[in-house]
Each structure stands twice: as C-alpha cells, then as structure tokens.
Amino acid sequence: MKYYLDCEFDGLGGRLVSMAMVSETGKEFYVVITGPAKNQWVHDNVMPILFEIPTNSMRIIEYVTKKNIAGYIQEYFRDDFDICIIADWPDDIKYLCEAMITGPGTMINIPKITFVVNRIDPYPTDLPNAVQHNALWDAQALKYKIEQGETL
C-alpha cells in the first residue's frame, strides 16, 4: 500500500509541528503537536493554517507525546503488511522514522516498510481549496500529482 507523507517542522532541524499521511485508497492520518513556533516563517505561515484541513474524516490530535504518536502510526498501518511511504523531501521521512521509535532499541510493530523520495513540487495543484504548507493538504497534493503521472 502506498502512503503519501508530508510533515511541517519548526525550521530546519526543528521540532515536528504536524504530520500527515494519505493512503492510495484515501485513508487519512493527521496529527498536530501544538506549541509555539520558534522560527518566524513557521510562526507566520504554518501555525495559522494547522486546522485548515480538507475533509472531516481525519484524526486530529493536539499535545501528542512522541510515544503517543508512535501508537497512532501503528494503528494507522495496522492492516497493512507491505507499506511504501512516498514523500517529496527527505526530512519528512526522517520525522516519520523518529516518530516510529518507541524507546531505546524499540519501534512500532510493522513487518515491512520502504521509502521513496520523489522530488516533485506538488504545487500548483488542481485540488479545490488546497492550502499550501498544511501537512494534510500537502500530502493530498503530492498524492494527486503522482497519480496524475508526475515523477522525477
């Protein structure tokens, strides 16, 4: 199963602000870790649109701990045994991998996971009402662009 991933983070190397995944079947995952942004650009351009989301079908979690994020990711992947994560930027994969770690030497239970970085720009998009720099919209736009045939 393909999953399209996007993350927003507080500047280069900063804390995770939000993470979204959209499966090839349309199943959505969206978490928000609220707190103030240290990076001014993130403060001005990401924080105000965290909750401008495309549908009512996703889970939104505020004040999530790293351990809780892992559990929600495991639940999202629960019925899949061949996971392929597609992102347009390597840091998105880094943040997902960090979130899957539950402690020293332990991680969520997933049998197989592969990663693809497809360095395309998902914008402009034909998705109505899309909000750039919102992780869920960006994951939706990436899925849409790749399904339309755009690749590296």
Residue frames as a rotation matrix with the C-alpha (Angstrom) as fourth column:
MET 1
0.586 0.810 0.000 0.00
0.810 -0.586 0.000 0.00
0.000 0.000 -1.000 0.00
LYS 2
-0.412 -0.679 0.608 1.30
0.657 -0.684 -0.318 3.43
0.631 0.268 0.728 -0.91
TYR 3
0.522 0.463 -0.717 1.14
0.816 -0.516 0.262 6.25
-0.248 -0.721 -0.647 1.63
TYR 4
0.095 -0.420 0.903 1.89
0.529 -0.747 -0.403 9.87
0.844 0.515 0.151 0.76
LEU 5
0.280 -0.158 -0.947 3.61
0.954 -0.065 0.293 11.73
-0.108 -0.985 0.132 3.59
ASP 6
0.038 -0.384 0.922 4.17
0.244 -0.891 -0.382 15.35
0.969 0.240 0.060 4.48
CYS 7
0.189 -0.054 -0.980 5.43
0.981 -0.026 0.191 16.98
-0.035 -0.998 0.048 7.68
GLU 8
0.546 -0.131 0.828 5.69
-0.009 -0.989 -0.151 20.53
0.838 0.075 -0.541 8.87
PHE 9
0.322 -0.532 -0.783 8.50
0.935 0.306 0.177 21.28
0.146 -0.789 0.597 11.28
ASP 10
0.914 0.112 -0.391 9.78
0.269 -0.888 0.374 24.32
-0.306 -0.446 -0.841 13.15
GLY 11
0.591 -0.717 -0.371 12.58
-0.796 -0.593 -0.122 25.36
-0.133 0.367 -0.921 10.82
LEU 12
0.313 -0.561 -0.766 15.49
-0.436 0.632 -0.641 23.25
0.844 0.535 -0.047 9.62
GLY 13
-0.566 -0.556 -0.609 16.05
0.170 0.644 -0.745 20.55
0.807 -0.525 -0.270 12.25
GLY 14
-0.652 0.368 0.663 13.30
-0.728 -0.549 -0.411 21.96
0.213 -0.751 0.626 14.47
ARG 15
-0.724 0.419 0.549 10.60
-0.149 0.682 -0.716 20.06
-0.674 -0.600 -0.431 16.31
LEU 16
-0.795 0.545 0.265 7.78
0.539 0.436 0.721 18.31
0.278 0.716 -0.640 14.47
VAL 17
-0.821 0.568 -0.062 4.73
-0.504 -0.770 -0.391 20.56
-0.270 -0.289 0.918 14.18
SER 18
0.327 0.934 0.145 2.39
-0.699 0.343 -0.628 18.32
-0.636 0.104 0.764 12.15
MET 19
-0.856 -0.506 0.109 2.44
-0.324 0.687 0.650 15.08
-0.403 0.521 -0.752 10.20
ALA 20
0.270 0.955 -0.124 0.01
-0.728 0.118 -0.675 13.80
-0.630 0.272 0.727 7.59
MET 21
-0.896 -0.399 0.196 -0.30
-0.161 0.703 0.693 10.68
-0.414 0.589 -0.694 5.50
VAL 22
0.210 0.926 -0.314 -2.83
-0.840 0.007 -0.542 9.77
-0.500 0.378 0.779 2.85
SER 23
-0.331 -0.300 0.894 -3.07
0.056 0.940 0.336 6.19
-0.942 0.162 -0.295 1.60
GLU 24
-0.991 -0.049 -0.123 -3.63
-0.121 -0.033 0.992 5.30
-0.053 0.998 0.027 -2.02
THR 25
-0.453 0.889 -0.062 -7.21
0.803 0.437 0.406 4.44
0.388 0.134 -0.912 -1.01
GLY 26
-0.060 0.399 0.915 -7.70
0.044 -0.915 0.402 7.88
0.997 0.064 0.037 0.58
LYS 27
0.668 0.246 -0.703 -7.42
0.667 0.222 0.711 6.91
0.331 -0.944 -0.015 4.26
GLU 28
0.312 -0.485 0.817 -6.02
-0.112 -0.873 -0.475 9.93
0.943 0.056 -0.327 6.10
PHE 29
0.354 -0.317 -0.880 -3.80
0.929 0.223 0.294 10.41
0.103 -0.922 0.373 9.13
TYR 30
0.106 -0.310 0.945 -3.12
0.161 -0.932 -0.324 13.84
0.981 0.187 -0.049 10.61
VAL 31
0.399 -0.038 -0.916 -1.53
0.917 0.050 0.397 14.83
0.031 -0.998 0.055 13.89
VAL 32
0.380 -0.268 0.885 -0.76
0.002 -0.957 -0.291 18.28
0.925 0.112 -0.363 15.21
ILE 33
0.044 -0.440 -0.897 1.68
0.984 0.176 -0.038 18.88
0.175 -0.881 0.440 18.02
THR 34
0.711 0.345 0.612 0.74
0.333 -0.933 0.139 22.31
0.619 0.105 -0.778 19.26
GLY 35
0.346 -0.626 -0.699 3.12
0.763 -0.246 0.598 24.74
-0.546 -0.740 0.393 20.84
PRO 36
0.732 -0.044 -0.679 4.76
-0.233 -0.954 -0.189 27.99
-0.640 0.296 -0.709 19.88
ALA 37
0.752 -0.513 0.413 6.97
0.619 0.336 -0.710 28.18
0.226 0.790 0.570 16.81
LYS 38
0.264 -0.761 -0.593 10.50
0.452 -0.445 0.773 29.46
-0.852 -0.472 0.226 17.26
ASN 39
-0.706 -0.502 0.499 11.02
0.644 -0.162 0.748 30.00
-0.295 0.850 0.437 13.54
GLN 40
-0.542 0.496 -0.679 9.36
-0.244 -0.865 -0.438 33.24
-0.804 -0.072 0.590 12.38
TRP 41
-0.698 0.281 -0.658 8.44
-0.681 0.025 0.732 31.89
0.222 0.959 0.174 8.94
VAL 42
-0.733 0.435 -0.523 6.76
0.421 0.894 0.152 28.85
0.534 -0.109 -0.839 10.51
HIS 43
-0.659 0.472 -0.586 5.00
0.474 -0.345 -0.811 31.12
-0.585 -0.811 0.003 13.01
ASP 44
-0.491 0.419 -0.764 3.64
-0.529 -0.840 -0.121 33.31
-0.692 0.344 0.634 10.20
ASN 45
-0.366 0.243 -0.898 2.93
-0.917 0.073 0.393 30.72
0.161 0.967 0.196 7.51
VAL 46
-0.651 0.086 -0.754 2.30
-0.020 0.991 0.130 27.30
0.759 0.100 -0.643 9.08
MET 47
-0.935 0.221 -0.278 0.83
0.322 0.197 -0.926 27.81
-0.150 -0.955 -0.255 12.55
PRO 48
-0.585 0.764 -0.273 -2.19
-0.608 -0.636 -0.475 29.87
-0.536 -0.112 0.837 11.40
ILE 49
0.002 0.605 -0.796 -3.31
-0.962 0.219 0.163 27.14
0.273 0.766 0.583 8.95
LEU 50
-0.884 -0.422 0.203 -2.77
-0.466 0.836 -0.289 23.98
-0.048 -0.351 -0.935 11.01
PHE 51
-0.559 0.738 0.377 -6.51
0.198 0.560 -0.804 23.34
-0.805 -0.375 -0.460 11.20
GLU 52
0.108 0.539 -0.835 -7.46
-0.839 -0.401 -0.368 24.35
-0.534 0.740 0.409 7.64
ILE 53
-0.694 -0.399 0.599 -7.93
-0.212 0.909 0.360 20.73
-0.688 0.123 -0.715 6.66
PRO 54
-0.853 0.233 -0.467 -9.55
-0.497 -0.090 0.863 19.28
0.159 0.968 0.193 3.54
THR 55
-0.151 0.837 -0.526 -12.16
-0.104 0.516 0.850 16.89
0.983 0.184 0.009 5.00
ASN 56
0.229 0.326 0.918 -13.82
-0.940 -0.171 0.295 15.82
0.253 -0.930 0.267 8.23
SER 57
0.859 0.241 -0.452 -12.52
-0.233 0.970 0.074 12.25
0.456 0.042 0.889 8.01
MET 58
-0.001 -0.953 -0.302 -9.16
0.139 0.299 -0.944 12.53
0.990 -0.043 0.132 9.75
ARG 59
0.609 0.063 -0.791 -7.99
0.777 0.152 0.611 12.34
0.159 -0.986 0.043 13.32
ILE 60
0.221 -0.550 0.805 -6.55
-0.111 -0.834 -0.540 15.49
0.969 0.030 -0.245 14.85
ILE 61
0.573 -0.136 -0.808 -4.50
0.780 0.394 0.487 15.18
0.252 -0.909 0.331 18.00
GLU 62
0.521 -0.413 0.747 -3.08
-0.306 -0.907 -0.289 18.05
0.797 -0.078 -0.599 20.00
TYR 63
0.218 -0.547 0.808 -0.29
-0.975 -0.165 0.152 17.88
0.050 -0.821 -0.569 22.57
VAL 64
0.948 0.082 -0.307 0.79
-0.122 0.986 -0.114 14.43
0.293 0.145 0.945 21.47
THR 65
0.387 -0.863 0.324 3.84
-0.572 0.051 0.819 12.87
-0.723 -0.502 -0.474 23.09
LYS 66
-0.331 -0.600 -0.728 6.41
-0.941 0.264 0.211 11.06
0.066 0.755 -0.652 20.95
LYS 67
-0.932 -0.005 0.362 5.25
-0.101 0.963 -0.248 7.75
-0.348 -0.268 -0.898 22.45
ASN 68
-0.035 0.997 0.063 1.60
0.032 0.064 -0.997 8.51
-0.999 -0.033 -0.034 21.62
ILE 69
0.191 0.053 -0.980 2.42
-0.909 -0.368 -0.197 9.44
-0.371 0.928 -0.022 18.03
ALA 70
-0.791 -0.567 -0.230 4.03
-0.612 0.742 0.274 6.02
0.015 0.358 -0.934 17.56
GLY 71
-0.683 0.593 0.426 0.88
0.211 0.719 -0.662 4.27
-0.699 -0.362 -0.616 18.75
TYR 72
0.323 0.827 -0.459 -1.32
-0.268 -0.385 -0.883 6.24
-0.908 0.408 0.097 16.37
ILE 73
-0.122 -0.450 -0.885 1.04
-0.988 -0.029 0.151 5.48
-0.094 0.893 -0.441 13.47
GLN 74
-0.954 -0.229 0.195 0.96
-0.231 0.973 0.012 1.78
-0.192 -0.033 -0.981 14.32
GLU 75
-0.243 0.946 0.215 -2.84
0.220 0.270 -0.937 1.85
-0.945 -0.181 -0.274 14.41
TYR 76
0.310 0.329 -0.892 -2.97
-0.700 -0.556 -0.448 3.65
-0.643 0.764 0.058 11.05
PHE 77
-0.315 -0.553 -0.771 -0.79
-0.921 0.373 0.109 0.95
0.227 0.745 -0.627 9.46
ARG 78
-0.185 0.184 0.965 -2.49
-0.733 0.629 -0.260 -1.89
-0.655 -0.755 0.019 11.39
ASP 79
0.582 0.565 0.585 -3.93
-0.085 0.758 -0.647 -3.83
-0.809 0.326 0.489 8.44
ASP 80
0.866 -0.312 -0.391 -1.05
-0.451 -0.150 -0.880 -3.33
0.216 0.938 -0.271 6.02
PHE 81
0.707 -0.618 0.345 1.94
0.201 0.642 0.739 -5.62
-0.678 -0.453 0.578 5.68
ASP 82
-0.106 -0.720 0.686 3.72
0.983 0.029 0.182 -4.00
-0.151 0.694 0.704 2.72
ILE 83
0.704 0.394 -0.591 4.00
0.449 -0.892 -0.060 -0.26
-0.551 -0.223 -0.804 3.37
CYS 84
-0.216 -0.739 0.638 5.57
0.961 -0.277 0.005 2.15
0.173 0.614 0.770 0.88
ILE 85
0.404 0.262 -0.876 5.97
0.545 -0.838 0.001 5.74
-0.734 -0.478 -0.482 2.11
ILE 86
-0.021 -0.344 0.939 6.28
0.938 -0.331 -0.101 8.39
0.346 0.878 0.330 -0.59
ALA 87
0.483 0.084 -0.872 7.49
0.517 -0.831 0.207 11.88
-0.707 -0.550 -0.444 0.28
ASP 88
0.812 -0.204 0.546 8.84
0.419 -0.447 -0.790 14.82
0.406 0.871 -0.277 -1.66
TRP 89
0.343 -0.717 0.607 11.51
-0.644 -0.650 -0.403 15.71
0.683 -0.253 -0.685 0.90
PRO 90
-0.213 -0.517 -0.829 13.91
0.167 0.817 -0.552 13.51
0.963 -0.256 -0.087 2.98
ASP 91
-0.890 -0.134 0.435 13.18
-0.369 -0.346 -0.862 15.29
0.266 -0.929 0.259 6.27
ASP 92
0.109 0.988 0.110 9.56
-0.952 0.072 0.299 14.10
0.287 -0.138 0.948 6.09
ILE 93
0.491 -0.009 -0.871 10.80
-0.054 0.998 -0.041 10.51
0.870 0.067 0.489 6.15
LYS 94
-0.624 -0.776 -0.093 13.24
0.115 0.027 -0.993 11.35
0.773 -0.630 0.072 8.96
TYR 95
-0.610 0.443 0.657 10.43
-0.779 -0.486 -0.395 12.72
0.145 -0.753 0.642 11.14
LEU 96
0.524 0.793 -0.310 8.24
-0.722 0.607 0.333 9.67
0.453 0.049 0.890 10.45
CYS 97
0.151 -0.549 -0.822 11.10
0.192 0.832 -0.521 7.30
0.970 -0.079 0.231 11.31
GLU 98
-0.836 -0.459 0.301 11.81
-0.158 -0.324 -0.933 9.20
0.525 -0.827 0.198 14.54
ALA 99
-0.229 0.847 0.479 8.10
-0.965 -0.264 0.006 9.06
0.132 -0.461 0.878 15.44
MET 100
0.544 0.434 -0.718 8.01
-0.434 0.878 0.201 5.28
0.718 0.203 0.666 14.95
ILE 101
-0.454 -0.766 -0.456 10.70
0.140 0.444 -0.885 4.75
0.880 -0.465 -0.094 17.60
THR 102
0.599 0.800 0.028 9.12
0.022 -0.051 0.998 3.97
0.801 -0.597 -0.048 20.96
GLY 103
0.878 -0.386 0.283 12.24
-0.357 -0.133 0.925 3.72
-0.319 -0.913 -0.255 23.09
PRO 104
-0.079 -0.988 -0.129 15.86
-0.925 0.025 0.379 2.56
-0.372 0.149 -0.916 23.10
GLY 105
-0.913 -0.407 0.034 16.01
-0.354 0.828 0.435 -0.33
-0.205 0.385 -0.900 20.64
THR 106
-0.464 0.822 0.330 12.23
0.628 0.568 -0.533 -0.49
-0.626 -0.040 -0.779 20.18
MET 107
-0.903 0.258 -0.343 9.82
-0.418 -0.707 0.570 0.68
-0.095 0.658 0.747 17.50
ILE 108
0.089 0.994 0.067 6.24
-0.853 0.111 -0.509 0.16
-0.513 -0.012 0.858 16.40
ASN 109
-0.342 -0.134 0.930 5.38
0.091 0.980 0.175 -3.27
-0.935 0.145 -0.323 15.05
ILE 110
0.607 0.446 -0.657 5.42
-0.650 -0.196 -0.734 -3.08
-0.456 0.873 0.171 11.25
PRO 111
0.601 -0.349 0.719 6.60
0.309 0.931 0.194 -6.04
-0.737 0.106 0.667 9.18
LYS 112
-0.251 -0.679 0.690 7.89
0.941 -0.004 0.338 -4.19
-0.227 0.734 0.640 6.10
ILE 113
0.734 0.418 -0.535 8.29
0.283 -0.905 -0.318 -0.54
-0.617 0.082 -0.783 5.17
THR 114
-0.185 -0.769 0.612 10.02
0.977 -0.076 0.200 1.08
-0.107 0.635 0.765 2.21
PHE 115
0.283 0.187 -0.941 10.63
0.286 -0.953 -0.103 4.74
-0.916 -0.240 -0.323 1.45
VAL 116
-0.020 -0.228 0.973 10.64
0.994 -0.105 -0.005 6.73
0.104 0.968 0.229 -1.78
VAL 117
-0.116 -0.019 -0.993 11.64
0.219 -0.976 -0.007 10.36
-0.969 -0.218 0.117 -2.17
ASN 118
0.013 0.227 0.974 10.03
1.000 -0.008 -0.011 11.71
0.005 0.974 -0.227 -5.33
ARG 119
-0.499 -0.381 -0.778 11.41
0.535 -0.842 0.069 15.24
-0.681 -0.382 0.624 -5.55
ILE 120
-0.425 0.469 0.774 8.49
0.697 -0.377 0.611 16.93
0.578 0.799 -0.166 -7.24
ASP 121
-0.976 0.220 0.003 6.67
-0.181 -0.796 -0.578 20.07
-0.125 -0.565 0.816 -6.24
PRO 122
-0.566 0.811 0.147 3.04
0.793 0.584 -0.173 19.16
-0.226 0.019 -0.974 -5.51
TYR 123
0.396 0.675 -0.623 2.01
0.407 -0.737 -0.540 22.77
-0.823 -0.040 -0.566 -6.16
PRO 124
-0.503 0.861 0.075 0.37
-0.860 -0.490 -0.144 24.21
-0.088 -0.137 0.987 -8.12
THR 125
-0.915 0.299 0.271 -2.44
0.261 0.951 -0.168 21.71
-0.307 -0.083 -0.948 -7.72
ASP 126
-0.642 0.766 0.044 -5.92
-0.228 -0.245 0.942 21.33
0.733 0.594 0.332 -9.14
LEU 127
-0.469 0.471 -0.747 -7.26
0.828 0.528 -0.186 20.27
0.307 -0.706 -0.638 -5.73
PRO 128
0.201 0.617 0.761 -10.02
0.223 -0.785 0.578 22.72
0.954 0.054 -0.296 -4.80
ASN 129
0.847 0.243 0.473 -9.29
-0.289 -0.536 0.793 24.85
0.447 -0.808 -0.384 -1.72
ALA 130
0.479 -0.732 -0.484 -5.80
0.753 0.626 -0.202 23.39
0.451 -0.267 0.852 -1.17
VAL 131
0.950 -0.211 0.232 -3.76
-0.303 -0.806 0.509 25.21
0.079 -0.554 -0.829 1.47
GLN 132
0.397 -0.881 -0.258 -0.01
0.164 0.345 -0.924 25.00
0.903 0.324 0.282 0.88
HIS 133
-0.584 -0.755 0.299 2.15
-0.310 -0.133 -0.941 24.36
0.750 -0.642 -0.157 3.98
ASN 134
0.208 0.601 0.772 -0.63
-0.951 0.309 0.015 22.47
-0.230 -0.737 0.635 5.74
ALA 135
-0.681 -0.667 0.301 0.72
-0.587 0.744 0.319 18.90
-0.437 0.040 -0.899 6.03
LEU 136
-0.197 0.665 0.720 -2.59
0.262 0.743 -0.615 17.20
-0.945 0.068 -0.321 5.20
TRP 137
0.795 0.439 -0.418 -3.23
-0.229 -0.420 -0.878 19.35
-0.561 0.794 -0.233 2.15
ASP 138
0.072 -0.858 -0.508 0.40
-0.973 -0.172 0.152 18.88
-0.218 0.484 -0.848 1.06
ALA 139
-0.680 -0.250 0.689 0.13
-0.215 0.967 0.139 15.07
-0.700 -0.054 -0.712 1.37
GLN 140
0.331 0.877 0.348 -3.12
0.308 0.248 -0.918 15.19
-0.892 0.411 -0.188 -0.64
ALA 141
0.718 -0.092 -0.690 -1.46
-0.581 -0.625 -0.521 17.37
-0.383 0.775 -0.502 -3.30
LEU 142
-0.408 -0.913 -0.015 1.56
-0.819 0.358 0.449 15.03
-0.404 0.195 -0.894 -3.51
LYS 143
-0.409 0.365 0.836 -0.74
0.210 0.930 -0.303 12.02
-0.888 0.051 -0.457 -3.95
TYR 144
0.654 0.745 -0.132 -2.74
0.099 -0.257 -0.961 13.84
-0.750 0.615 -0.242 -6.62
LYS 145
0.405 -0.575 -0.711 0.36
-0.852 -0.520 -0.065 14.96
-0.332 0.632 -0.700 -8.55
ILE 146
-0.666 -0.693 0.276 1.93
-0.570 0.711 0.411 11.49
-0.481 0.117 -0.869 -8.56
GLU 147
-0.179 0.686 0.706 -1.36
0.353 0.714 -0.604 9.83
-0.918 0.141 -0.370 -9.52
GLN 148
0.778 0.419 -0.467 -1.50
-0.216 -0.521 -0.826 12.26
-0.589 0.744 -0.315 -12.46
GLY 149
0.850 -0.443 0.287 1.80
0.519 0.607 -0.602 10.76
0.093 0.660 0.745 -13.61
GLU 150
0.658 -0.659 0.366 4.37
-0.505 -0.746 -0.435 13.29
0.559 0.102 -0.823 -12.46
THR 151
0.834 -0.498 -0.238 7.66
0.543 0.661 0.518 11.76
-0.100 -0.561 0.822 -11.35
LEU 152
0.260 -0.845 -0.467 11.30
0.135 -0.447 0.884 12.76
-0.956 -0.293 -0.002 -11.04
